Structures are given as C-alpha cells and as structure tokens.
C-alpha cells in the first residue's frame, strides 16, 4: 500500500500527522541530510576564511545558494549516491564535490570534509537540529502552555476549594493557587533545561585531530575546532572525545523532558479528577459524542490523550538517555539508529501539548459544586480551631477536636459552632473561632 495517514505504521505519521508534520524539518531523513550539508559547507567556508585556500566570491555565492535552496530533489540525489557508496555521510561529500565542479572550483573539492570523519558531521548536525527544534518549537510551545495555565490561575485566584490529601478532605485551598503549583514547577524545569549545553564532537577519527595535525602541524587545531563549532555553529565543543560525542548533555536534555512530561501528567490527572468530581464542566461541540452507548457522557479525552502520549514519550526518552552515553571503546554503531528516533518522543510531546491546550480551553468552572463540597466538610476547620486554642493555652485542643471530628461524617456548621460555644474560652475567642468557615480558611500565598 502507498504510505498515507491510513496506512502509516505509527500514529505519528498517520492519525496525528497534521499535528506534527512541521517536525520533519528537524528529524526526518531529509532534515538529517540537510543539516549535514549545512555543516560541510560551513566548514568549507571556515577553512577558506582561515586562509587554507582562496575561495572566489562567485563560487561562495553559488555554494550558499546550494545550502539555502536545498530541497527534496537534492536529498534524493544524495540518497542515490548513497545507494552506491553504502555510506550516508560520504554520499553528502560526493554530492558537494559535484557542486564544486559545477561552480567551477573543482580544484578545491578535496577541502570538502578535510580531515574529518563522519561523526564530526553527525555529532554536529544532530545536536544543531536538536537545538533548533528545542529553541524554535519545543520551548515556545511549552512556555505558551505554561502561560495558559497561569492565565487560568489568575482567573481562579480567589476561588476557594476543598483540598484533598490521601484522597480525603483536607485544609481548604484556592483553585488558582493549585494551578500556580504547576506554573512554578514548569518554570523551574524550563530554567534548568535552558542551562543544559548543546554539546558537539569535532576532532577527527578518534577525537585527536590526527589527520589535521599531520597535514598542518603548525596550526592550533584545538582552537580552530572550538572556533568553528562554537562561533560558526553555536554549539559547545567537547574537548576530549572518542570518535563520537559523549551524549551526556543530550541525555540530560532527555531526562529534563521526562521531568517536564511528569509534571504535565500530574496536571492532566488532577484536572481529570476535578472533572470527575464535577468541579469542571466541559464545553461541548455539536455533533460530537462521548460514548457509543451512553449519550450523556462528555469524557475528558484530551487529558487522557495527553497522558498517554506523555507516557509514550517518556518510555522512548528513557531508552535514549540510558543507551546513548554507553559505547564500546572508541565507538560502536549502536548510537546511529537510536539517534534517528529522537523525533519520536518530541512528536508524542507535541501531540500531548496540543491535547492539553484543547482540554484547558474546554473547561467551565462549576463554582457551585466547589462551594457545596466546602459546606459539606466543616470538619476541615478543626485544624484552625485547635491551632487558635493552642495559642490560648487551652488544654489538649488537638485531642478535643479529634474526638469531635475523626470518623464523624456529620460535622456541619451547627455542630462546629455548638462545640465552640461549649469551650471555656473568652467571648472574643469564641467570636474569632465562629468566624472561621471552610470557604475563608484558605491561608496565604505569594501574590501572582
């Protein structure tokens, strides 16, 4: 069968293709080839700029056009060359040498890939494409999602809500503050993520510039390598490597993504639970159904979809972060096929982000239900009462409230106020205690 959304093996390229197709600019085979071409051409320009050879301005412009205009047909041409070479990076080298012939500078074509091994290209191309995806796609989308949660937090800032610890009624909180918990957690992880370097390897066959040094022993290749990787490509060159990059920084990125995914799974599960408690209704859309059998249902499918995709992403990220930093001696090939799957967890994450955004947009606060739950749980003010009694040096206040409330599901306003009236404290303290309600016993938090 021809590949289509209906025949694709994975839902990333099938059911969800429209949501993640923009990621092919970073993670497809075409993207990998394009980034390899970019690195090879930039290195060629770099050597020219460092006066290893003279590059005519017209020829530079023609090569720049090859890079800027790189397209599917060019990638197909490289794949055709690869069918003969059986080596993907060598195919890029031969393609570019053909371009130099076309530009009239065939005598310079041995400066393409000069002194390099394929991993000098792969271990710069892949982190560069990863960096671009994180900076242009992932982080902006995550920050927009975080901002959406923040806007809801501000909107619900003063909405009192019964808290639940161990699933049981607990000291009241405010809905906005509970949303701010996730805003803060995401913010902390975004800051940590931003501090992780985008590391690259660039140093020849086994990381020592052997070929470079033997050809030009008077050149400081360590300085030149650092200059190219850091100033031309915008990556951080690792100074001591084998044939491949350590992948420790990349693994740190994957672990950071997992932590962020876990925070968002926690958010999804909380919102899912609030919907099941009827704290939120969901906006309906004409024509949609929630169940093939039960017409009344409006299922929280967006949060369920997000949770499932975040779990898939974490499973893949776990393998990526655990496997990539391990390689036999100076290198084996196990990293190659694994690296080609870096886009899969990102795709699942993007699908999850969009589902969460969609789900948050459907939420309609059912404030009456929140008020009912508070009113039906007067036992939660026992903490407040016993704390004030402690302040007043009242004997055994915790025990007195425990005897009244523990296991007693019939505590209401009247019961609590009768208890307060029976206490041997001043009228002023009784008044203070009677002013406490489940709706106003919500504590304090920083402003937001």
N, C-alpha and C positions, 0 to 999 in steps of 0.2 A: 504493500500500500504506500501511496505517497504520504510524506510527512505533512500533517495538518493538526490543528487543535484536537481533532477527534482521534487521530492515530498516534500521537506522541506517547512515548512510554511513560514519561513523568508529567505530573500536573503542572510543573513549572513551564514546560514547553507546550502544554496542552490547555487545560482548563484555565490556567492563570496567565497565559502568555501575554495578554494585553496589559496586565498589571506590571509585568517585569521585563518586557521586551527591551526597554531602554538600557538594561544591564548588559546587553550584548556588546555595548561599546567598551566594556571593561573586561568581560570574562569569556567571550566566545573565542573560538579558534581564530576567527578573523581579527579580533582585538589583540590577541597574543602576537599574531604576525605583525600587525600594525605597530605595536609597541616595540617589537624587535627592530623593525625598520627605523623607527624613530631613534632608538639608541645607537644603532650602527651609523646612521647619517650624522647624528650629533657628535659621535666620537670621531668620525672622519673630519668634520668641521673643526673639532677641537684640536686635532693633530695639525691641521692646516694653520689654525690660529697660533699654535705654538711653534710654527715655522719648521715643521718637519718636511714640508713640501709647499710649493706655491700653488694655490688654487685660484684659477681665474674667476673673476666676479660673475661672469656669464654662466660658468659651469656651476658655481654655488647656487645661483638663482634657479637653474634647471633642476638641481637636486632638491632644492627647497620646494619646488613645485611637485616633485615626486612624493615628498612627505606630506605636503598639505593636501594634495589631491588623491592620496592613497584610497583605493576603493576595492570593492569585492573582486573585480576583474584582476586587479594586481595580486590580491591574495590567492586567487585561483591559479594565476601564473606561477606563484611561488609553490603552491601545492603540486603543480605539475612537475616542477623541478625536483621537489621532494620525492616524487614517485620514482625518480631515477637515483637520487643520492641516498634515499632512505635516511636522511638526516635533516630535521626541520630547520635548524639554525644555519647549516651550510647552504640550504636552499635560499635563504634570505641573502646570504653573502653573494651567491652567484647571481641572484636577481639584481642586486645593487651594482655588481660589476658590469652587468649588461647595460644598466642605466648610465654608468660612466662612459661606456663605449658610445652610447647614443649622444651623450653630452660632449663628445669629442675629447675626452680626457682619459682614454683607456690606459695611457701610460701610468696613471695614478691608481689603478684599481687594486694593486696589492696593498694599498694603505687601508682598504676596507677590511675590517676585522683584524687589524695589525696586532700581532702578539696575543690575541685573545683566545679563550676557549668559549665553548657555547654557554657555559654557566655565567660568564661575565655579561652575556646578553640576557639570559633568562633571569638571573638574580638582580638585574636592574630593571628589566621590562616588567616583571611581575610585581615587585613592590611599587613601581611607579604607577601601574594601572590600579593597584590596590589603593594607593594614596589618593589618586584622582577620584576613585569611586567613594571612598570614605569622606573626602572633603566636599565633593560636588553632589553626592546623592545621599549617602547614609546619614551623616551628621546633620545636614539641613532638615531632612525628613524627621529625624529623631527630635531635634530641637523644636520643630513645628508641633510635633505630638506632645512634647513636654509643655509647650505653651498652651495647647488646647486644654490639657489637664489643669494648668494654672488658671486659665480663664474660668473654668468650672469651679475651682477652689475659691476664687474671688466672688463668683456669683452665689455660692453656697456658704460663704464665710460665716454668716450668723445663724445658720440652721442647726438647732440642737438635735442631737441624735443619741440614741441609746448605744453605748459601746458594748462589745461582746468579747470577753476573754474566755478561752476554752469553750466558746460557743454559748456561754452563759451571760446573762445581763450583768453589766459592769458600769463603773462610774461613767456618766454621760460625757460625750464629746461633741464636736461640731463637725458637720459633714465637710465643710471647706477645709478644716484642719486635716482631716483624714486624706483629702486629695493632696494637700501640701506635703504629706509624708512622701508620696510618690514623686512629686516635683523635686524635693530635696534629694531623694535617693538618686534620681536620674541625673540631677545636676552634679552630684559628687562623682558619679561614674563618667560623665561626659568630660569633666576636668581631668580625671585620671587617664581617660582614653587619649585626650589631646596631648598628654605628656609623653606618650609612647613614640619612640623614633621609628621612622620608616627606613629600616636598615637594608643595605645592599652589599653585595660582594663584587669586587672588581680587582683582580690581581693575577690573571693568567691561570695556567693549567692547574696549579696546586696552591695558588694564593701568594706566590713569592715574586711575581713579575719576572720569572726566569727568562722568558723569550725577550721581553722588553729590555731587560738589563744587559743581556748578552749582545743585543744589537746596538744599544746606545748606553754604554756603561757610565758615561759622564752625566746622564740625565737623572734627576731625582724622581724616580717613578712613583714613589710613595706620595710625594707632594702632588705630582701630576694626577695620579689616580684620585686623590682626595679632591683635588680641584674639579676634575670632570664630574665625579659623582655628586659632590655636594653643591657646587656652584652652577653646573650646567643642568643636572637632572633634579636637583633639590632633594636628594636622598642623603642618608648618613652612611658613609663607607665604613664597614668593619675592617679593622687594621690587621687582624690575624685570623685568617680563614683557611679552610681546606679548599677543595675545588668548588665547594658550594657555600652559600651563606649559612649562618648558624640556624636561622629561622626562629631564634629565641624571641626576637621582637615581634615577629609575625604571630608566634604562639601567644604572646602577651596580648596582642590585639584580639585574637580569637577568644581568649579567656575573658577579656573585658566585654566582648559582645555577649558572651554567655551570661555574665553577671547582669548586664542590662536586660537581656531577654528574661532572666529570672524575675527581675523587678516588674517587668511588664506582665509576666504570667501571674504574679501576685496581684497586680491591679485587675487583670481580667477576672480572676477568681473572686476577688472582693466585689467587683461590680456585678458579676453573675449572681453572687449570693444576695446582694442588695435587691436585685431584680426579683429573685425568688422570694424574698421577704416582702415584696410589694413596695419597697421604698422608691423604686423607679417603675414607671410605666415606659413603654416603648412606642414611638411613633410608628404608625402602620402605613403601608403603601398599598393603594388599590391594586387588586389582582394577586397580591402575594398571599401565600398560605403558610401556616406554621406547622401543620401536621396533615398527613394524608387521611387521617381518620377523625381528628378532633378539631373541629372548625374554630374553637375559641382560642387556640394557642397562638401566642406571639413569642417565639423562642429567642433566647439571647445568642443567636447563632454567630454573630460577629465576634463576640468574645470567645466563643468556643473554637471558632475557626482560627483565631489569633493564637490561642493557647496551643492548639495542635501544631501550627506552623512554627511557633517558637520552640516547641519541643523537638521538632524535626531539625531545626537549625542547630539547636544545642547538641544533638546527637552527632551531627556532622562536624561541628566545631570542636567537640571533644576529641574526635579522632584526629583532626587536623593539628590541634595543639599538642596532642600526645605523640603523634608519629613524626612530624616534620623535624623536630630538633634532634632526632636519632638517625645517624647514618654510619655505615661501616667504614672505618678508617678515613681515607681522604674523600670518599664519596661512593654511594651506590645510586641506583636509578629509581629507588622507590619514591623519592620526592617528586619525580616528574609527573607521574599520573595523578598523584594526590593533589598537587598544586593546581591541576586542571579543573579540580572540583571546588575551588574556592568560591566560585559564584553561586553554587547551590545553596549554602546556608544564607547568603546575602539575599537571594531571591525569596526564600521562605520568610526571612525577616521583613522584607518589603511588603510581602503579602499580608503578614501579621500587622504591620503598621497601618496599612490601609484598612484592614478589618477593624482595628481598634478605633481609628478615626471615624469610621462609619458607625460603629456601635455607640461611641460617645455622642455623636450627632443625633442619635435616636432617643436619647434619654430624656424623660419627662419626670421631674421630681414630684413625688406623691407626698407632699408635706403633711397631709392629714394622717397618713399611716405612721410617719415618724413621731408625730405628736401622740397618737394613740399608744404606741409602744412605750413611750416615756411615761405616760399617765398610768399605764398598767404595770409599772415596775417601780413603785415607790421605795422598794427595799434598797435601791441603789443609793439613796441619800443617807443610808446608815453610816457609811464611811464619813460623810460630812458631820453628822451629828456626834459620832463618837470622838472625832478629832477635836471639835469645839469643847466637848466635855473633858477631854484630856487637858486642854488649855485651862479649863476651870478647876482642875484637880478633882474632878468627880471620881469616886471610887469605881474601879473596874468598868469603865464605859464600853470597852470592846465586848466584854462578856455580856453586858446588858443588851447590847444591840444584836449580838449573836443569838442569844436566847429568843429575842423577838423575831428575827428575820430568817435565820438559817433553816432552809427546807420549808419555809412557810410561803406559799404562793398566793396568799390572800392579803398581802400588805397593800393597803391603799392610803390615800391621803388622810382619811379619817383615822385609820389605825395608827398611823405615824404621829398625827397631831395629838391623839389621846395619850400615846406613850410620852410625848414631850411634856404634856400637861402634868403627867404624874411624876416628873423628875423634880428632885429637891434642888432646884437652882433658882436664881433670881428671875423676876418677871422680864427683865431686859434680855437675859439669855434665852428665856423661852420664846420671846418675840423673835430674836435672832434665828433660833432654830426653826421656828414655824415659817420663816420667810424662805427657807430652802425648798426648792422643788426639783424634780428631775430635769426640768427644762432650763433652769438657771444655774444648776450645779455643773458647769462645763469648764471650769478652770480658766487658765490664761495661756496664751501663746504669743510669740513674736508677731508683730503686725506683718501683713503681706498684702 
